[in-house]
Amino acid sequence: MFDVTKVKADFPIFKHHPDLIYLDNASTTQKPGAVIDGVKNFYEKENANIHRGFYKIAIETSKNYQSVRTKAANYLGAADSKNIVFTSGTTESINLVAQSFLEPRLEAGDNVIISAMEHHANLIPWQMLCQKKGAELRVIPMDQTAQLDLSGYKKMLSEKTKMISVVHISNSLGSVNPIEDIIELAHEKDIPVLVDGAQSVMNYEMNIRNLDCDFFVFSAHKIFGPTGVGVLYGKEKWLKKMQPIQFGGDMIKEVSFEKTTFADFPQKFESGTQNLAGVIGLGHTIDYLEKFEKKEVMKYLEMLGKYAIEKLSAIENLKIFGNSNHNSNIISFNLKNIHPHDVATFLAEENIAVRAGQHCTQPAMDLLGIPGTIRASFTIYNSTDEVDKLVKSLKSIQKFFA
Ligand SMILES: Cc1ncc(COP(=O)(O)O)c(C=O)c1O
């Protein structure tokens, strides 16, 4: 049985802030003691650079670093640890694919497809590239309930489409996008697809091979891991062909003043000293996640999401954006005639942490005709009691502004 009290006790931040109701998990999650201790332990007992030393701790750390690659591959259901490139996060992973994979293949007159609800990290890299190459950035439309228009998507696919990059779960609206359909339709025309899994990697029984996307990206800090470390999953056929975009130590085969040959993938993409503590921390994060029965976690999160939607929907003059049947733990809403920043400021006074604003999806907010939303995002240490406290506070904010 999933025991939220026990889970919450795994996270030391709540010992230091016992009254904190942390509902900003889509922004970043809190870290369990096991991950914090793992990183501390690394610095205290194992710290050494990788792939360089002949001494014990250097050899151990090199081994441990590579073993996290295997853990990440298993976690995603990837065929091989070679499919996993460590990056600094989702943002860097997308930029790497844009510059290393797409840039050499993109020509004037081609197009790249994203959706209307992309995080800026999955919009600007493609926009910059399209501008540089004279290509077109096409946007899958969404309706007012934050659902993507699949028939519109079908129509915009053409032989000039060179890449599709779409968010799985919207960070600002909570929509769960029909990523399987998007990939299938793209692959009928041999178009590669990147899935931005920053918000979905935790919520779904991931199996990259079943999903069959060409690239999948996520950040460790959204799944209880350290900041500054992320993963780029890529199919072998692409990673093999891609050229590195950053050059330096630890990514080469041979170097002379005349020429350089590169190491095989994924190492050729990991130049310089990597975020070793971050990667080691990601390994502890995956170990932590794998202690849970995934089905139980999913069941708990589904119950919590439904409970929150039901309670929030019952508040008068509260509008939930996105589809209220959505099965994610991100709920975006506004209170009529009260600015989202004011709501978040009042909630902060009550020790309730939410995010308010555009959530790095300004074009999506513009399409909805709003300055932003209040976003409550829930995870495994949140409880129905916390939802009740949020609801109570929202009602008193409404009374204050009435
Ligand atoms: C859907 C989505 N994509 C990309 C990002 C960027 O992630 P990071 O800042 O960890 O690189 C985020 C972060 O909020 C996100 O939610």
The ligand as an SDF file (V2000), in Angstrom:
LIG
                    3D

 16 16  0  0  0  0  0  0  0  0999 V2000
    7.9060   20.3560  -20.5540 C   0  0  0  0  0  0  0  0  0  0  0  0
    9.2230   20.9760  -20.2130 C   0  0  0  0  0  0  0  0  0  0  0  0
   10.1790   21.0570  -21.1320 N   0  0  0  0  0  0  0  0  0  0  0  0
   11.3870   21.5690  -20.8700 C   0  0  0  0  0  0  0  0  0  0  0  0
   11.6870   22.0750  -19.6240 C   0  0  0  0  0  0  0  0  0  0  0  0
   13.0580   22.6140  -19.3540 C   0  0  0  0  0  0  0  0  0  0  0  0
   13.6900   21.8180  -18.4070 O   0  0  0  0  0  0  0  0  0  0  0  0
   15.0880   22.2210  -17.7700 P   0  0  0  0  0  0  0  0  0  0  0  0
   14.9080   23.6230  -17.2620 O   0  0  0  0  0  0  0  0  0  0  0  0
   15.3030   21.2400  -16.6740 O   0  0  0  0  0  0  0  0  0  0  0  0
   16.1110   22.1420  -18.8420 O   0  0  0  0  0  0  0  0  0  0  0  0
   10.7120   22.0440  -18.6320 C   0  0  0  0  0  0  0  0  0  0  0  0
   10.9480   22.6360  -17.3050 C   0  0  0  0  0  0  0  0  0  0  0  0
   10.0650   23.1760  -16.6920 O   0  0  0  0  0  0  0  0  0  0  0  0
    9.4500   21.4700  -18.9280 C   0  0  0  0  0  0  0  0  0  0  0  0
    8.4950   21.3870  -18.0050 O   0  0  0  0  0  0  0  0  0  0  0  0
  1  2  1  0
  2  3  1  0
  2 15  2  0
  3  4  2  0
  4  5  1  0
  5  6  1  0
  5 12  2  0
  6  7  1  0
  7  8  1  0
  8  9  2  0
  8 10  1  0
  8 11  1  0
 12 13  1  0
 12 15  1  0
 13 14  2  0
 15 16  1  0
M  END
$$$$
